[in-house]
Amino acid sequence: MNSNWIKIKNNSKISLLDIPILDISDLRIEIISLCRGSVSVENGCINGFRPVGFFGKDWGRGDTRLFVVLSDDKNGVFYVSSALFKAGIREYDSITPEIPAFHIFEREFFEEFGIKPKDHPWLKPLRKNQDDYKFFEMDGEEIHQVAVGPIHAGVIEPGHFRFMCNGETVYHLEIMLGYQHRGVESLMVQRSSNRLAESICGDSVIAYNLAYSRLMETVKGISVSSKAQLIRLLALEMERAAIHIGDLGAIAGDIAYLMGTSVFGATRTLVINTMLEFSGSRFGRGLITLGGVNFDIDDDKIQRAKKTFDKVEKDVCRMVKTMLKNSSVVSRLEKTGTVSTERAAEIGLVGLAARASGLNTDSRFDFPDKYFNILNAERIHLKGTGDVNARFKIRYKEILQSFSIIGKIFDKLKEYEKEPVNCGYEVLSKENAKDVFAISVVEGWRGEVVHIAMTDGTGRLTRYKIKDPSFNNWYGLALAVRNNGVSDFPLCNKSFNLSYCGCDL
Amino acid sequence: MAILLKLADLIIILILPFLISGVIKKTKAFWGGRKGASVFQPLYDFIKLIKKDFVISKTTSFVFKLTPLVSLAGLIIAALFVPLGTGCAMINVEAGIIIFAYILGLSKFFALIGAMDTGSSFEGMGASREACFTSIVEPAFFMTAASIMALTGNFTFDSLSKILENAGSYGVLIIIFAVLALLLMLLIEGCRVPVDDPATHLELTMIHEVMILDNSAFDLAVISYAASLKMLLISSLIAKLIIPESVGTLEYLGFYLLTIFLISIIIGTLESSIARLRMSHVFEFIFVMSSFALIILSLTVTRMFGG
């Protein structure tokens, strides 16, 4: 690659001064040429790059610097570049018309810095000023609108959904979020901590805390013992298994299949209760800290957990098989809420939803770390049909995969029995934290959780960027429900199970 | 004695609807591996609701306030034409079936306009679904009723028990299909799985539940009681069909209660073992009822004119 980009591995840092500054029009052409391949898909592998970061930073004197991070999944590296907008420049040519996956990134950049992407087809607010926005409308005798939310029945997060329906069929769904915007990124700059990181998105406590911890350890040069690394991976897989089991139950609940709801509900509790035994919190709050983990896991707990997980795995297998044999269940799941492989690649789906649509992307395997590699985990191969059925099955496969990884971690933990779990981080030196750009990507249960940090000349954090998988995937849900019955929307929604707070930040 | 029996029927109308809901919920809890609430819970809920204060949307008119009362009154009047625990209806007039059907129709009509009166897009959607399904159920119900009238020469529910003596061996088949058709009607009109999901909180998927989103307190209590009463009435017709006429009054009452209990358990079990149908497939499900009705009609025609 030429000097327009600088490469960076996952969980590593580069000097901020090394990042090239391009002219925005050159950068745009570069991005388009690198990402264009991603529309064509072969065996689920994405040819070409996809965006994981596209964000601005205040560069003094009214200038704004735009950072772009593209992911080269095949080679497991990220490409970083940037452009500088002088104070007077308030617009540039939009990338979205060429590469649709950028649409939400450009909307975010516009909202935060007021620099307008010219010819952006859909410059809708992302987190602020929802009231001023005019929704798309359809006209016609039999067209009706259904507005749902932002306050919903049940205890769920706020988000507004506007359906354009013809009778029972949804023609178009518009999603409006931002009701939970808390300014997390600036909070992280002011006073970042593990506690804050794990509170960003309550259903991905481990993924967020892990991404934050790895990022800060990278920036500050803190080392973590092998045992602690393994316990972190263990927690990540337990979180994945628990949430996936819960989601299978929720899908069963939406189609009024009572038995599934009960069995999955009960087994999920067993998994999160094991987490409670390990860390004192059912969701693993307070487990991960800078420099390691706060709790050691002794052999006694491992034996108990093994027994529990065996039972959970057996129960989940049996229930999933019963459900997939039940024709009334399968008829609800199959061909509901389909996102084709081409479309998924085009709009840049990530994580579980992307895999269900047949894209072979999983940052655990694309950007593996040393400890994940020694576990010899295997990628899941599933013919991704992109419907609710596929998202149901991929969850099931990932639960089995997680339990197999968990088993391997339990075996490996014995080898490191004597190691401490927390080295403490007093040893860190401020020296190597100056003018740093670092990135950490963790595959949470929903998909890639991206954390990016920058420091200034004194080693102080100046920018903290977070990207939740939901950020990419909400639009996938909007496409999935097109031409489906409006009464199938909750089922589609549950099969994606996207985060509101992770997107609103 | 006759007065005592009427009193028994009255108690049945007042208490049994709650027990039906309670038993269904208990059965579902059992299959779900839970202990579940007491079978009297719907009754407790009813009492709780009538103690509450009203909240009435400002966008509604008098129609909305009228709806629960018309629904309730309609259902109670309809109940008088149905043979309950004693085996004969409280009011036994010519063409009782037609009065029954159209009084139910009146309650349904008010439920629909009451829902649309709120101006909520959800409730309009629910009303549209409910109206659509009802309009397919109605012909099936009348085909069955007309066949029975033709066979017995009498348009009341009390004559259901005469099918066997008037139609001979055809009667057995007619009774079997009529029971099946009524069971399906019970699931459709009672808003049970696989047609509707009474337990869901997702407005977009609801049919009956979404129509009463704006109702509260006494109105809500009355509406949920009326919905259970409707299930009781359809179950009572099934009981009348399958309990032989030769049994005595007290035995009839025993068999009747047993049948209602069994039907509740069957519904609870069904709800636990199958998923809900996709909305667009509900029509196919209702057409199954229509086809049963057609079978009954053709059996009747064969019996009367075929030799």
Interface residues (C-beta under 8 A of the other chain):
Chain A: H144 Q145 V146 A147 V148 A153 G154 E168 A252 D254 I255 A256 Y257 L258 M259 T261 S262 V263 A266 N326 S328 V329 S331 R332 T336 G485 V486 S487 D488 F489 P490 L491
Chain B: K28 W31 G32 G33 R34 S121 F122 G124 M125 R129 V193 P194 D197 A199 T200 H201 L202 E203 L204 T205 E271 S272 S273 I274 A275 R276 L277 R278 M279 S280 H281
